[in-house]
Amino acid sequence: MIRQLLLVVLAVTLVTGRPDKLDAELKAAMEAKAFMEAKAAMEAKAAMETKAAMEAKAAMGKSNDQVSGKGGSDVNDGGRLLSLPEADACAQRPKHWERNGHWYFLSTNVSSYADIKSDWLDARNLCRKHCMDAISIETVEENDMVLDILEKQKLPYIWTSGRLCNFKGCDREDLQPVLINGWFWSGSGVKLAKTNETPAGWGYQPWSATGHFKRAQPDNAEFEINETKESCLGVLNNVYKDGIKWHDIGCYHTKAVICEDSPPLLQYITATNPNIKL
Ligand SMILES: [Ca+2]
């Protein structure tokens, strides 16, 4: 149990250790959230391995209550948690594209995932199993790569790791209004540029100028229809006759995902499996 707790602490440190990218307060909020998720996942995994199925099920329920009782987000509806990586799946992760020593894959081009569309959290977990995460698009070059993939593969849409900061710890003044200043890449922990301006150095606005209500994105449109928040960022391929553009979308919608290497998760598996080749 002590070893498991140490692993959790290591995982949380690795997953969230980007002090250069986030200011301390937001980082603390994200750490608390990641810690809750990682701890609950570890507890659930330990329970699954050591107890009978009924006991494990009860433990899962208890862990889930702990998460949802501490400001768990709308993404975690259903009691699901952020997964930890698996060593074998990391060593054998699909490698479709490489940029600067960093690998990517498209879920629908992997035979075992070809027919799978996932909601946002499951999409991240599909990637995380392989020491990757849903793609974080921090640069215009990376976005151009995504546009190229969607166009050439004729994909209607994909999930990214983009997430609206609308959970506990996000009610800070500098993140308001949240639709403009409250977006971040959950895979890398990097904050997005203001959503109502072309990001510095990009030369074009990646967010769509239109959507369901013909408003510029992000617009949280679905909330006005059925009170579901559009808390997750997907790239849509001309769904609104708008080209290949970013949209805020309800996290329950199911899509393929582009995964990219997660250095913290790769470091975590390397640290816990000394002889592994990743
Ligand atoms: Ca929208």
Boltz pocket constraint, residues with backbone or C-beta under 6 A from the ligand:
constraints:
  - pocket:
      binder: B
      contacts: [[A, 211], [A, 217], [A, 218], [A, 219], [A, 220], [A, 221], [A, 222], [A, 230], [A, 247], [A, 248], [A, 249]]
      max_distance: 6.0
